[in-house]
Amino acid sequence: MKYSVKRVVLSALTTLVAAGSLTVAATSSASAIDEVECGPSDYLSLELHNTFGHWWTDCFANAGTTMTSGSWVTQISTGNNVVQWYGDGRWQPDQPIGKWTTYIWPNNPGGVNISEVQIF
């Protein structure tokens, strides 16, 4: 009886460790995005604004997902990237934005909210 209980526990632990290693592998690949100095036009470029009237440009390279400062965006230039952003409770647009595309919106507080950005 003890042998079968030991075997069941060992099997459960092995399954748990395998599932955990898959979770870690999936998480690390999603976090590979890097914030970079803006420069080459092949980087993802976001022009962001906050409620204090400040604006700035953040640029990113490599596939993955990153948090932004929770501001609103007035311009996205995808460069050599396929991109989506998370805002207003969902990933937008439904179909990711293609390479070499620029979207421009008016400088409107509460307009296009962005809290995360993803490069595919």
Backbone bond lengths (Angstrom), bond angles and torsions (degrees), N, CA, C in turn:
res aa  C-N    CA-C-N  psi(-1)  N-CA   C-N-CA  omega(-1)  CA-C   N-CA-C  phi
1 M - - - 1.439 - - 1.518 111.51 -
2 K 1.341 116.73 -43.01 1.452 119.87 -179.38 1.525 111.28 -63.45
3 Y 1.321 117.11 -35.60 1.460 121.08 -178.89 1.527 111.03 -63.37
4 S 1.316 118.59 -42.26 1.468 121.04 -178.72 1.528 111.08 -69.74
5 V 1.331 119.26 -36.55 1.459 122.10 177.08 1.521 109.13 -65.39
6 K 1.332 116.71 -43.74 1.473 121.57 179.26 1.527 110.28 -60.81
7 R 1.315 116.68 -41.67 1.457 121.66 -179.78 1.534 110.84 -66.07
8 V 1.325 118.37 -39.84 1.470 122.41 178.76 1.535 109.78 -65.64
9 V 1.328 116.75 -44.54 1.468 120.58 179.42 1.519 110.35 -63.51
10 L 1.326 117.81 -44.38 1.463 121.44 178.89 1.526 111.07 -62.17
11 S 1.324 116.95 -40.13 1.462 121.01 178.14 1.528 110.91 -64.91
12 A 1.321 117.09 -41.56 1.467 120.97 179.00 1.519 111.22 -65.19
13 L 1.325 117.37 -42.19 1.469 120.90 178.04 1.521 111.63 -63.71
14 T 1.326 116.66 -40.89 1.470 120.67 178.19 1.526 110.70 -62.05
15 T 1.318 116.88 -43.31 1.466 121.36 178.11 1.521 110.91 -63.08
16 L 1.328 116.66 -43.01 1.465 121.15 179.52 1.522 111.87 -62.80
17 V 1.323 117.50 -43.48 1.469 121.20 178.79 1.526 110.49 -65.25
18 A 1.315 117.99 -41.49 1.469 120.95 179.35 1.523 110.84 -63.84
19 A 1.326 117.23 -43.16 1.460 120.35 178.70 1.522 110.77 -64.66
20 G 1.313 117.16 -40.31 1.461 121.04 178.21 1.515 112.51 -63.48
21 S 1.323 117.75 -39.89 1.469 119.78 179.67 1.521 111.09 -67.97
22 L 1.321 118.30 -34.29 1.468 120.51 176.24 1.516 110.65 -67.06
23 T 1.324 117.97 -38.24 1.460 121.67 178.47 1.514 110.62 -64.49
24 V 1.312 117.95 -43.81 1.463 121.92 178.79 1.521 110.42 -63.71
25 A 1.327 118.14 -41.76 1.468 120.99 179.71 1.519 110.80 -63.42
26 A 1.325 117.41 -42.15 1.463 120.26 -179.92 1.523 111.07 -67.75
27 T 1.317 118.08 -37.38 1.459 121.36 -179.32 1.512 111.42 -68.32
28 S 1.317 118.16 -42.01 1.457 119.44 -176.99 1.522 112.41 -66.82
29 S 1.326 118.28 -34.14 1.457 119.09 179.43 1.526 111.57 -71.32
30 A 1.332 117.57 -27.15 1.464 120.36 -179.09 1.522 112.19 -80.18
31 S 1.312 117.60 -12.78 1.450 119.37 -176.20 1.532 112.40 -105.16
32 A 1.319 117.75 21.64 1.460 121.26 -175.14 1.527 113.64 -82.08
33 I 1.328 118.50 -9.33 1.465 121.45 -178.73 1.538 109.26 -60.84
34 D 1.319 116.03 142.54 1.457 121.14 -179.53 1.517 110.33 -125.12
35 E 1.351 116.77 137.08 1.454 119.80 169.34 1.515 106.44 -80.40
36 V 1.326 116.52 131.60 1.461 121.78 -175.35 1.529 110.05 -127.95
37 E 1.324 114.99 163.08 1.469 119.84 172.34 1.523 108.01 -63.68
38 C 1.311 116.50 133.25 1.459 119.57 178.09 1.528 108.59 -67.08
39 G 1.279 115.75 143.35 1.457 119.84 -178.53 1.510 109.77 -179.98
40 P 1.345 116.50 -91.97 1.467 118.27 -178.37 1.523 111.49 -58.75
41 S 1.306 115.74 141.86 1.459 119.98 -176.67 1.516 112.75 -73.31
42 D 1.340 119.00 -4.21 1.455 119.53 178.66 1.523 112.72 -84.16
43 Y 1.339 119.00 -3.73 1.458 122.94 174.63 1.521 110.34 -80.93
44 L 1.336 116.47 153.27 1.454 121.84 169.28 1.521 107.46 -71.75
45 S 1.317 117.18 129.68 1.463 122.12 -178.52 1.525 109.19 -124.84
46 L 1.347 116.05 128.19 1.463 122.18 178.13 1.512 109.15 -119.53
47 E 1.322 117.41 125.35 1.467 120.51 170.95 1.524 106.41 -95.73
48 L 1.338 115.95 117.16 1.459 122.91 -172.59 1.520 111.47 -116.25
49 H 1.326 116.39 153.09 1.464 123.49 178.31 1.524 108.39 -135.39
50 N 1.347 115.99 154.31 1.462 119.71 174.13 1.520 109.95 -124.60
51 T 1.311 115.69 178.11 1.471 119.99 -175.88 1.524 113.33 -72.15
52 F 1.328 118.50 -9.01 1.460 121.80 178.70 1.524 112.14 -91.25
53 G 1.336 116.46 3.87 1.455 120.29 178.62 1.516 114.27 86.35
54 H 1.314 118.22 5.21 1.464 121.30 177.77 1.520 110.31 -85.65
55 W 1.309 116.90 147.45 1.458 121.78 174.51 1.508 108.39 -135.46
56 W 1.306 115.88 155.08 1.457 122.42 -179.87 1.520 108.39 -160.46
57 T 1.319 115.74 168.31 1.460 122.03 177.73 1.520 108.79 -118.89
58 D 1.332 116.50 128.82 1.456 123.27 173.15 1.516 107.75 -110.96
59 C 1.331 116.15 141.40 1.458 121.33 178.79 1.525 109.71 -125.24
60 F 1.326 115.58 146.33 1.463 121.44 -175.24 1.524 110.49 -137.12
61 A 1.337 114.62 152.58 1.460 121.96 176.25 1.527 108.23 -138.49
62 N 1.305 116.71 158.46 1.465 125.62 176.41 1.522 111.75 77.87
63 A 1.321 115.36 150.02 1.459 121.75 -178.45 1.521 110.73 -70.23
64 G 1.326 115.78 145.79 1.453 121.51 177.42 1.510 111.42 145.70
65 T 1.322 115.91 -171.28 1.453 123.25 -178.46 1.513 109.00 -127.63
66 T 1.327 116.76 141.93 1.456 121.16 176.08 1.512 110.02 -142.92
67 M 1.314 115.26 154.46 1.462 121.66 175.20 1.526 108.28 -80.41
68 T 1.322 116.07 146.71 1.454 120.10 171.24 1.521 107.41 -108.22
69 S 1.290 117.05 -172.50 1.466 120.85 -173.85 1.524 113.57 -82.46
70 G 1.316 119.05 9.82 1.457 121.06 179.40 1.516 112.91 70.78
71 S 1.305 116.79 36.91 1.456 122.30 -178.57 1.516 109.41 -107.46
72 W 1.319 115.31 -171.46 1.455 117.61 174.03 1.514 108.65 -107.31
73 V 1.309 114.45 151.58 1.459 121.25 -175.53 1.518 109.00 -105.04
74 T 1.341 115.95 139.11 1.459 120.36 175.40 1.518 111.56 -112.45
75 Q 1.338 116.38 -15.53 1.469 118.72 177.66 1.517 110.19 -154.81
76 I 1.326 115.62 135.46 1.462 123.19 171.05 1.512 106.88 -123.62
77 S 1.328 116.31 125.57 1.464 122.01 171.03 1.516 105.95 -117.90
78 T 1.330 117.08 115.51 1.460 120.99 -171.29 1.522 113.37 -75.82
79 G 1.336 117.88 -23.18 1.464 118.77 -175.19 1.516 109.68 59.91
80 N 1.319 116.68 -138.81 1.464 122.11 -178.47 1.533 109.64 -91.96
81 N 1.331 117.27 46.50 1.458 122.31 -174.93 1.517 110.72 -137.84
82 V 1.326 115.94 154.00 1.458 123.34 170.32 1.524 105.36 -105.37
83 V 1.341 117.74 128.13 1.460 121.67 -163.73 1.530 112.17 -135.19
84 Q 1.342 115.57 147.19 1.462 124.27 165.47 1.519 107.80 -135.30
85 W 1.335 116.60 158.08 1.454 120.02 174.00 1.516 108.51 -126.49
86 Y 1.352 115.07 157.16 1.453 121.37 177.37 1.516 108.38 -107.51
87 G 1.306 116.00 122.63 1.456 122.02 178.55 1.511 109.61 -164.46
88 D 1.307 116.62 153.60 1.467 122.31 -179.52 1.531 111.26 55.89
89 G 1.338 116.85 34.21 1.459 121.67 173.43 1.511 117.05 81.34
90 R 1.344 118.18 12.58 1.475 118.93 179.39 1.526 110.67 -159.38
91 W 1.341 115.34 162.83 1.464 120.79 174.41 1.520 108.21 -77.91
92 Q 1.327 116.72 133.62 1.460 122.44 -175.75 1.521 110.34 -131.47
93 P 1.283 118.46 155.09 1.467 127.00 -21.92 1.524 109.81 -65.76
94 D 1.336 116.84 174.91 1.466 120.41 -178.09 1.522 111.21 -57.36
95 Q 1.308 117.21 -42.60 1.465 122.46 173.67 1.515 107.55 -101.14
96 P 1.337 118.96 127.34 1.472 120.27 -178.49 1.530 112.13 -54.25
97 I 1.329 115.06 151.56 1.462 121.92 179.01 1.526 108.24 -74.03
98 G 1.321 117.32 132.46 1.458 122.25 -177.80 1.525 113.26 -73.73
99 K 1.323 115.34 171.68 1.463 122.76 178.53 1.523 110.75 -62.36
100 W 1.334 115.13 151.10 1.462 124.09 174.50 1.528 112.70 57.33
101 T 1.325 116.08 40.50 1.459 121.90 179.94 1.528 109.10 -118.61
102 T 1.322 116.92 141.45 1.462 122.13 175.32 1.519 109.07 -123.68
103 Y 1.330 115.97 127.19 1.461 122.91 172.52 1.520 107.01 -108.51
104 I 1.331 117.63 136.39 1.461 122.25 177.76 1.526 108.02 -129.53
105 W 1.357 115.74 131.28 1.456 122.71 176.03 1.518 108.86 -122.73
106 P 1.325 118.06 158.47 1.463 119.91 177.24 1.529 110.78 -66.22
107 N 1.324 116.40 154.91 1.461 122.47 177.75 1.520 107.46 -74.83
108 N 1.332 115.80 91.19 1.457 121.21 -172.92 1.526 109.64 -130.85
109 P 1.338 118.80 107.29 1.471 118.89 176.74 1.524 111.00 -53.89
110 G 1.317 115.32 134.66 1.459 120.35 -177.96 1.511 112.18 79.67
111 G 1.323 118.23 7.15 1.465 122.48 179.65 1.517 111.00 -73.74
112 V 1.310 117.83 -109.91 1.458 122.30 -177.82 1.528 107.66 -86.69
113 N 1.334 115.52 98.69 1.454 121.91 -179.01 1.527 109.52 -77.43
114 I 1.330 116.82 142.24 1.456 120.45 178.99 1.524 108.53 -142.19
115 S 1.328 116.28 126.61 1.460 120.21 177.63 1.526 112.20 -120.12
116 E 1.332 117.83 -19.44 1.456 122.58 175.56 1.517 108.54 -143.37
117 V 1.307 115.02 156.30 1.456 120.67 175.41 1.533 107.39 -136.33
118 Q 1.333 115.19 144.25 1.460 120.54 -177.51 1.518 110.23 -130.75
119 I 1.331 115.66 130.14 1.458 122.52 172.81 1.518 107.65 -106.64
120 F 1.327 116.02 130.83 1.473 121.79 179.25 1.503 111.29 -92.55
